Structure formats: C-alpha cells, structure tokens
C-alpha cells in the first residue's frame, strides 16, 4: 500500500506595508509675528488628526483661547476661520488669528 504524502509549502514572508502619511494639526499660542520661537510645544502639545471629531476639538480649543482673550479674531472673520478649521484646510484659519497659529504635521 502506497502512502500518499502532501508537500507543505512555506508562506512567502510578508513585506512590510509602507507607512501611510496623513495630516495632523497643532494649535499654538504665539506672538503677533507667529515666530517659531514663540510656539511652545510644551505648552501647546495637543495634536488633532484630520477627522471630523478632531477638527471639532481643534475649533473648540481655538474658541476657548478666543473667549479667554489669548487669541484675537475680528468678528467679520470668525465664520471664515471656523469654516477653514471644520471644512477646509485648518492652516488657512491662521491668517485670521492674532496671537494664534495652526500648523500641519505629517502623521504616519
């Protein structure tokens, strides 16, 4: 009686998937010129991902800073700043913020 054997093949090693890059945003209190030296990552250390809930949290942080008097936005530009954060490119809202800046960082 012949015994049937089956060959077992080893699976090919999987290649590591390339890291996917997405945008994330950071809000900074800063001076009027938005100089890099005035942006303190130890003070403003929250990173907001490019998700609807994160954008809402980013706008809430900016609104909190406006209400506290730390960031100034002209009344005529408030809606444009809010729309940039919630619907467009959040960094575009920086042009309306005095003593505040939003920067984009790569998130992997």
DSSP file (Angstrom, degrees, kcal/mol; ACC not computed):
  #  RESIDUE AA STRUCTURE BP1 BP2  ACC     N-H-->O    O-->H-N    N-H-->O    O-->H-N    TCO  KAPPA ALPHA  PHI   PSI    X-CA   Y-CA   Z-CA
    1    1 A X              0   0    0      0, 0.0     2,-0.3     0, 0.0     0, 0.0   0.000 360.0 360.0 360.0 127.5    0.0    0.0    0.0
    2    2 A X        -     0   0    0      1,-0.0     2,-0.5     0, 0.0     0, 0.0  -0.645 360.0-136.4 -86.7 137.5    1.4    3.3   -1.1
    3    3 A X        -     0   0    0     -2,-0.3     2,-0.4     2,-0.0    -1,-0.0  -0.812  15.2-137.4 -95.3 129.4    1.3    6.2    1.4
    4    4 A X        -     0   0    0     -2,-0.5     2,-0.4     2,-0.0     0, 0.0  -0.714  20.6-166.0 -86.3 131.3    0.3    9.5   -0.1
    5    5 A X        -     0   0    0     -2,-0.4     2,-0.5     2,-0.0    -2,-0.0  -0.900   7.2-150.6-116.2 147.8    2.3   12.4    1.1
    6    6 A X        -     0   0    0     -2,-0.4     2,-0.3     2,-0.0    -2,-0.0  -0.953  17.1-127.5-117.3 138.2    1.5   16.1    0.6
    7    7 A X        -     0   0    0     -2,-0.5     2,-0.6     1,-0.0    -2,-0.0  -0.631  16.3-144.9 -83.4 139.0    4.1   18.7    0.3
    8    8 A X        -     0   0    0     -2,-0.3     2,-0.4     0, 0.0    -1,-0.0  -0.915  12.2-153.9-106.4 122.4    3.8   21.7    2.7
    9    9 A X        -     0   0    0     -2,-0.6     2,-0.3     3,-0.0     3,-0.0  -0.774  15.0-125.5 -96.4 139.3    4.9   25.0    1.2
   10   10 A X        -     0   0    0     -2,-0.4     2,-0.2     1,-0.1     3,-0.1  -0.612  30.5-112.5 -78.5 140.9    6.2   27.7    3.4
   11   11 A X        -     0   0    0     -2,-0.3     2,-0.1     1,-0.1     3,-0.1  -0.484  34.8-105.7 -71.7 142.0    4.3   31.0    3.0
   12   12 A X        -     0   0    0     -2,-0.2    -1,-0.1     1,-0.1     2,-0.0  -0.425  44.7 -97.3 -65.2 141.2    6.4   33.8    1.5
   13   13 A X        -     0   0    0      1,-0.1     2,-0.2    -2,-0.1    -1,-0.1  -0.348  42.2-114.6 -62.0 139.2    7.4   36.4    4.1
   14   14 A X        -     0   0    0     -3,-0.1     2,-0.3     1,-0.1    -1,-0.1  -0.520  23.7-126.5 -77.0 139.9    5.1   39.3    4.1
   15   15 A X        -     0   0    0     -2,-0.2     2,-0.2     1,-0.1    -1,-0.1  -0.626  30.7-104.9 -82.3 143.6    6.5   42.6    3.1
   16   16 A X        -     0   0    0     -2,-0.3     2,-0.2     1,-0.1    -1,-0.1  -0.482  38.2-116.8 -67.2 134.3    6.1   45.5    5.5
   17   17 A X        -     0   0    0     -2,-0.2     2,-0.1     1,-0.1    -1,-0.1  -0.468  32.6-103.8 -71.7 143.0    3.4   47.9    4.3
   18   18 A X        -     0   0    0     -2,-0.2     2,-0.1     1,-0.1    -1,-0.1  -0.435  42.8-101.8 -66.0 139.4    4.5   51.3    3.5
   19   19 A X        -     0   0    0     -2,-0.1     2,-0.5     1,-0.1    -1,-0.1  -0.414  33.8-130.1 -64.6 134.3    3.6   53.8    6.2
   20   20 A X        -     0   0    0     88,-0.4     2,-0.5    -2,-0.1    -1,-0.1  -0.760  18.3-144.5 -90.2 127.2    0.6   55.9    5.2
   21   21 A X        +     0   0    0     -2,-0.5     2,-0.3    85,-0.0    87,-0.2  -0.792  24.7 168.9 -96.4 129.3    1.0   59.6    5.7
   22   22 A X  E     -A  107   0A   0     85,-2.9    85,-3.1    -2,-0.5     2,-0.3  -0.876  34.7-100.9-130.0 165.9   -1.9   61.7    6.8
   23   23 A X  E     +A  106   0A   0     -2,-0.3    27,-1.0    83,-0.2     2,-0.3  -0.617  33.8 179.1 -88.2 146.9   -2.1   65.3    8.0
   24   24 A X  E     -AB 105  49A   0     81,-2.1    81,-3.0    -2,-0.3     2,-0.4  -0.945  15.7-140.5-138.6 160.2   -2.5   66.3   11.6
   25   25 A X  E     -AB 104  48A   0     23,-3.0    23,-3.4    -2,-0.3     2,-0.4  -0.929   9.1-162.8-130.1 147.4   -2.7   69.8   13.1
   26   26 A X  E     -A  103   0A   0     77,-2.4    77,-2.6    -2,-0.4     2,-0.4  -0.990  11.9-145.9-127.7 138.1   -1.4   71.6   16.1
   27   27 A X  E     -A  102   0A   0     19,-0.5     2,-0.4    -2,-0.4    19,-0.2  -0.859  19.5-171.3-100.5 137.0   -2.6   74.9   17.5
   28   28 A X  E     -A  101   0A   0     73,-3.0    73,-2.4    -2,-0.4     2,-0.4  -0.988  23.8-138.2-128.4 137.7   -0.1   77.2   19.1
   29   29 A X  E     +A  100   0A   0     -2,-0.4    11,-0.5    71,-0.2     2,-0.3  -0.740  47.1 155.5 -77.2 141.7   -0.4   80.4   21.1
   30   30 A X        -     0   0    0     69,-1.1     9,-0.1    -2,-0.4     6,-0.1  -0.908  42.5 -75.4-156.6-179.6    2.3   82.7   19.7
   31   31 A X    >   -     0   0    0      4,-0.3     3,-1.5    -2,-0.3    68,-0.4  -0.240  56.3 -92.2 -79.6 176.8    3.4   86.3   19.2
   32   32 A X  T 3  S+     0   0    0      1,-0.3    68,-0.1    66,-0.1    67,-0.1   0.729 127.1  50.4 -64.2 -23.3    1.9   88.6   16.7
   33   33 A X  T 3  S-     0   0    0     65,-0.1    -1,-0.3    66,-0.0    65,-0.0   0.492 104.8-128.9 -92.1  -4.5    4.5   87.7   14.1
   34   34 A X    <   -     0   0    0     -3,-1.5    -2,-0.1     1,-0.2     2,-0.1   0.858  40.5-177.9  58.7  38.1    3.9   83.9   14.6
   35   35 A X    >   -     0   0    0      1,-0.1     3,-1.3     3,-0.0     4,-0.5  -0.379  35.7-123.6 -68.3 144.1    7.6   83.4   15.1
   36   36 A X  G >  S+     0   0    0      1,-0.3     3,-1.2     2,-0.2    -1,-0.1   0.837 109.7  61.9 -57.2 -33.8    8.8   79.8   15.6
   37   37 A X  G 3  S+     0   0    0      1,-0.3    -1,-0.3     3,-0.1    -2,-0.0   0.792  99.9  54.8 -64.0 -26.6   10.4   80.8   18.9
   38   38 A X  G <  S+     0   0    0     -3,-1.3     2,-0.8     1,-0.1    -1,-0.3   0.555  86.7  90.2 -85.8  -6.7    7.1   81.8   20.3
   39   39 A X    <   -     0   0    0     -3,-1.2     2,-0.8    -4,-0.5    -9,-0.1  -0.809  63.3-164.6 -94.7 108.8    5.4   78.5   19.7
   40   40 A X    >>  -     0   0    0     -2,-0.8     4,-2.9   -11,-0.5     3,-0.8  -0.824  14.7-169.2-102.3 108.3    5.9   76.3   22.7
   41   41 A X  T 34 S+     0   0    0     -2,-0.8    -1,-0.2     1,-0.3    -2,-0.0   0.697  88.7  61.6 -70.0 -17.9    5.3   72.6   22.2
   42   42 A X  T 34 S+     0   0    0      1,-0.1    -1,-0.3    -3,-0.1     3,-0.2   0.791 114.0  34.4 -75.0 -27.8    5.5   72.1   26.0
   43   43 A X  T <4 S+     0   0    0     -3,-0.8     2,-0.9     1,-0.3    -2,-0.2   0.889 126.7  37.4 -90.6 -49.0    2.5   74.4   26.4
   44   44 A X  S  < S+     0   0    0     -4,-2.9    -1,-0.3     1,-0.1    -2,-0.0  -0.827  72.6 145.2-104.1  92.4    0.5   73.6   23.3
   45   45 A X        +     0   0    0     -2,-0.9     2,-0.3    -3,-0.2    -1,-0.1   0.232  26.2 114.2-118.9  14.5    1.1   69.9   22.9
   46   46 A X        -     0   0    0    -19,-0.2   -19,-0.5    12,-0.0     2,-0.5  -0.691  48.0-156.1 -87.5 139.7   -2.2   68.5   21.5
   47   47 A X        -     0   0    0     -2,-0.3     2,-0.6   -21,-0.1   -21,-0.2  -0.966   4.5-155.3-115.5 129.4   -2.2   67.0   18.0
   48   48 A X  E     -B   25   0A   0    -23,-3.4   -23,-3.0    -2,-0.5     7,-0.0  -0.917  11.6-141.9-109.7 117.7   -5.5   67.0   16.1
   49   49 A X  E     -B   24   0A   0     -2,-0.6     2,-1.9   -25,-0.2   -25,-0.2  -0.208  32.7 -95.9 -72.1 168.1   -5.9   64.4   13.4
   50   50 A X  S    S+     0   0    0    -27,-1.0     2,-0.3     4,-0.1    -1,-0.1  -0.412  85.4 116.3 -85.6  62.1   -7.7   65.1   10.2
   51   51 A X  S  > S-     0   0    0     -2,-1.9     4,-2.8     1,-0.1     5,-0.2  -0.902  77.0-113.7-126.1 155.8  -11.0   63.6   11.4
   52   52 A X  H  > S+     0   0    0     -2,-0.3     4,-2.0     1,-0.2     5,-0.1   0.910 117.4  46.6 -57.3 -45.4  -14.3   65.4   11.9
   53   53 A X  H  > S+     0   0    0      1,-0.2     4,-2.0     2,-0.2    -1,-0.2   0.867 113.2  49.6 -67.1 -35.5  -14.3   64.9   15.7
   54   54 A X  H  > S+     0   0    0      2,-0.2     4,-2.3     1,-0.2    -2,-0.2   0.894 109.4  50.9 -70.0 -39.6  -10.7   66.1   15.9
   55   55 A X  H  X S+     0   0    0     -4,-2.8     4,-2.5     2,-0.2    -2,-0.2   0.892 109.6  51.5 -63.7 -38.6  -11.4   69.2   13.8
   56   56 A X  H  X S+     0   0    0     -4,-2.0     4,-2.3    -5,-0.2    -2,-0.2   0.916 109.9  48.9 -64.0 -42.3  -14.3   70.0   16.1
   57   57 A X  H  X S+     0   0    0     -4,-2.0     4,-2.0     2,-0.2    -2,-0.2   0.875 109.7  52.9 -64.2 -37.4  -12.0   69.6   19.1
   58   58 A X  H  X S+     0   0    0     -4,-2.3     4,-2.3     2,-0.2    -2,-0.2   0.934 109.9  47.2 -62.5 -46.5   -9.4   71.9   17.4
   59   59 A X  H  X S+     0   0    0     -4,-2.5     4,-2.9     1,-0.2    -2,-0.2   0.894 109.6  53.7 -63.4 -38.5  -12.1   74.6   16.9
   60   60 A X  H  X S+     0   0    0     -4,-2.3     4,-2.3     2,-0.2    -1,-0.2   0.889 108.6  49.9 -62.6 -38.5  -13.3   74.2   20.5
   61   61 A X  H  X S+     0   0    0     -4,-2.0     4,-2.1     2,-0.2    -2,-0.2   0.926 112.3  46.8 -63.8 -45.1   -9.6   74.8   21.6
   62   62 A X  H  X S+     0   0    0     -4,-2.3     4,-2.3     1,-0.2    -2,-0.2   0.924 112.2  50.1 -63.5 -44.1   -9.4   77.9   19.4
   63   63 A X  H  X S+     0   0    0     -4,-2.9     4,-2.9     1,-0.2    -1,-0.2   0.891 108.5  53.3 -61.1 -40.0  -12.8   79.2   20.7
   64   64 A X  H  X S+     0   0    0     -4,-2.3     4,-1.8     1,-0.2    -1,-0.2   0.908 110.1  47.1 -60.5 -42.9  -11.6   78.6   24.2
   65   65 A X  H  <>S+     0   0    0     -4,-2.1     5,-2.0     2,-0.2     6,-1.4   0.857 112.5  49.8 -68.7 -35.6   -8.5   80.7   23.6
   66   66 A X  H ><5S+     0   0    0     -4,-2.3     3,-1.3     4,-0.2    -2,-0.2   0.940 110.9  49.2 -65.6 -47.2  -10.6   83.5   21.9
   67   67 A X  H 3<5S+     0   0    0     -4,-2.9    -2,-0.2     1,-0.3    -1,-0.2   0.834 109.5  52.5 -62.0 -33.3  -13.0   83.5   24.9
   68   68 A X  T 3<5S-     0   0    0     -4,-1.8    -1,-0.3    -5,-0.2    -2,-0.2   0.575 114.9-117.9 -78.9  -9.5  -10.1   83.8   27.3
   69   69 A X  T < 5S+     0   0    0     -3,-1.3    -3,-0.2    -4,-0.4    -2,-0.1   0.565  85.9 113.6  84.3   8.9   -8.7   86.8   25.3
   70   70 A X  S   <S+     0   0    0     -5,-2.0     2,-0.4    -6,-0.2    -4,-0.2   0.771  77.4  38.1 -82.6 -27.4   -5.5   85.0   24.4
   71   71 A X  S    S-     0   0    0     -6,-1.4     2,-0.4    -9,-0.1    -2,-0.3  -0.969  75.4-150.8-125.3 139.7   -6.3   84.9   20.7
   72   72 A X  B     +C   98   0B   0     26,-2.5    26,-2.8    -2,-0.4     2,-0.4  -0.923  16.2 173.3-115.4 136.6   -8.0   87.6   18.7
   73   73 A X        -     0   0    0     -2,-0.4    24,-0.1    24,-0.2     5,-0.1  -0.993  35.6-116.4-137.4 130.5  -10.1   87.3   15.6
   74   74 A X    >>  -     0   0    0     22,-0.4     3,-1.9    -2,-0.4     4,-0.8  -0.424  27.0-122.2 -64.3 140.8  -12.1   90.1   14.0
   75   75 A X  G >4 S+     0   0    0      1,-0.3     3,-0.8     2,-0.2     4,-0.5   0.850 112.1  57.9 -53.0 -38.3  -15.8   89.4   14.2
   76   76 A X  G 34 S+     0   0    0      1,-0.2    -1,-0.3     2,-0.1     4,-0.3   0.728 111.0  42.9 -66.4 -21.4  -16.1   89.6   10.4
   77   77 A X  G <> S+     0   0    0     -3,-1.9     4,-2.3     1,-0.1    -1,-0.2   0.450  86.7  92.6-103.8  -2.6  -13.5   86.8   10.1
   78   78 A X  H <X S+     0   0    0     -3,-0.8     4,-2.3    -4,-0.8     5,-0.1   0.915  88.1  46.0 -61.4 -45.1  -14.8   84.5   12.8
   79   79 A X  H  > S+     0   0    0     -4,-0.5     4,-2.6     1,-0.2    -1,-0.2   0.882 112.0  51.9 -66.3 -38.2  -17.0   82.4   10.5
   80   80 A X  H  > S+     0   0    0     -4,-0.3     4,-2.0     2,-0.2    -1,-0.2   0.897 110.6  48.4 -65.0 -40.2  -14.3   82.1    7.8
   81   81 A X  H  X S+     0   0    0     -4,-2.3     4,-2.0     2,-0.2    -2,-0.2   0.921 112.0  49.2 -64.6 -43.7  -11.8   80.8   10.5
   82   82 A X  H  X S+     0   0    0     -4,-2.3     4,-2.7     1,-0.2     5,-0.3   0.921 111.3  49.0 -62.6 -44.9  -14.4   78.3   11.8
   83   83 A X  H  X>S+     0   0    0     -4,-2.6     4,-2.8     1,-0.2     5,-1.6   0.873 108.4  53.8 -64.1 -37.3  -15.2   77.0    8.2
   84   84 A X  H  <5S+     0   0    0     -4,-2.0     4,-0.2     3,-0.2    -1,-0.2   0.915 113.9  42.3 -62.8 -41.9  -11.5   76.6    7.4
   85   85 A X  H  <5S+     0   0    0     -4,-2.0     5,-0.3     5,-0.2    -2,-0.2   0.934 124.1  34.4 -69.8 -46.5  -11.0   74.5   10.6
   86   86 A X  H  <5S+     0   0    0     -4,-2.7    -2,-0.2    -5,-0.2    -3,-0.2   0.818 137.3  11.4 -82.9 -31.4  -14.1   72.4   10.3
   87   87 A X  T  <5S+     0   0    0     -4,-2.8    -3,-0.2    -5,-0.3    -2,-0.1   0.703 123.2  30.5-121.1 -28.7  -14.5   72.0    6.5
   88   88 A X  S   <S-     0   0    0     -5,-1.6     2,-0.7    -4,-0.2    -4,-0.1   0.207 109.3 -37.9-108.1-136.4  -11.3   73.2    4.7
   89   89 A X    >   -     0   0    0      1,-0.1     3,-2.1     2,-0.0     4,-0.5  -0.877  48.9-149.6 -96.3 112.4   -7.6   73.3    5.4
   90   90 A X  G >  S+     0   0    0     -2,-0.7     3,-1.4     1,-0.3     4,-0.4   0.797  93.8  64.4 -55.6 -30.2   -7.3   74.2    9.1
   91   91 A X  G >  S+     0   0    0      1,-0.3     3,-1.3     2,-0.2     4,-0.3   0.784  90.3  67.5 -65.7 -23.6   -3.9   76.0    8.5
   92   92 A X  G X  S+     0   0    0     -3,-2.1     3,-0.9     1,-0.3    -1,-0.3   0.748  88.5  66.3 -66.0 -22.5   -5.9   78.5    6.3
   93   93 A X  G X> S+     0   0    0     -3,-1.4     3,-1.8    -4,-0.5     4,-0.6   0.722  81.4  79.1 -70.2 -20.1   -7.6   79.7    9.5
   94   94 A X  G X4 S+     0   0    0     -3,-1.3     3,-1.1    -4,-0.4    -1,-0.2   0.816  80.2  66.4 -58.7 -31.7   -4.2   81.0   10.8
   95   95 A X  G <4 S+     0   0    0     -3,-0.9    -1,-0.3    -4,-0.3    -2,-0.2   0.737 104.1  45.7 -63.7 -20.3   -4.5   84.1    8.6
   96   96 A X  G <4 S+     0   0    0     -3,-1.8     2,-0.5    -4,-0.2   -22,-0.4   0.558  96.9  89.2 -96.4 -10.4   -7.5   85.2   10.8
   97   97 A X    <<  -     0   0    0     -3,-1.1     2,-0.5    -4,-0.6     3,-0.4  -0.774  57.2-161.3 -96.7 126.3   -5.9   84.5   14.2
   98   98 A X  B    S+C   72   0B   0    -26,-2.8   -26,-2.5    -2,-0.5   -66,-0.1  -0.930  85.6   7.8-101.9 128.8   -3.8   87.1   16.0
   99   99 A X  S    S+     0   0    0     -2,-0.5   -69,-1.1   -68,-0.4     2,-0.3   0.720 120.7  83.4  71.0  25.5   -1.6   85.5   18.7
  100  100 A X  E     -A   29   0A   0     -3,-0.4     2,-0.3   -71,-0.3   -71,-0.2  -0.986  52.5-176.7-152.5 150.1   -2.5   82.0   17.4
  101  101 A X  E     -A   28   0A   0    -73,-2.4   -73,-3.0    -2,-0.3     2,-0.5  -0.996  15.4-149.9-148.4 147.3   -1.3   79.7   14.7
  102  102 A X  E     -A   27   0A   0     -2,-0.3     2,-0.3   -11,-0.3   -75,-0.2  -0.985  19.9-170.9-118.4 125.8   -2.3   76.3   13.3
  103  103 A X  E     -A   26   0A   0    -77,-2.6   -77,-2.4    -2,-0.5     2,-0.4  -0.879  17.6-130.2-117.8 151.2    0.5   74.2   11.8
  104  104 A X  E     -A   25   0A   0     -2,-0.3     2,-0.3   -79,-0.2   -79,-0.2  -0.810  24.0-174.9 -98.5 137.6    0.3   71.0    9.8
  105  105 A X  E     -A   24   0A   0    -81,-3.0   -81,-2.1    -2,-0.4     2,-0.4  -0.950  29.0-109.9-128.2 152.0    2.4   68.0   10.7
  106  106 A X  E     -A   23   0A   0     -2,-0.3     2,-0.5   -83,-0.2   -83,-0.2  -0.653  30.4-162.8 -81.3 135.7    2.8   64.7    9.0
  107  107 A X  E      A   22   0A   0    -85,-3.1   -85,-2.9    -2,-0.4    -2,-0.0  -0.982 360.0 360.0-122.0 126.6    1.3   61.7   10.9
  108  108 A X              0   0    0     -2,-0.5   -88,-0.4   -87,-0.2    -1,-0.1   0.381 360.0 360.0-110.2 360.0    2.3   58.1   10.0
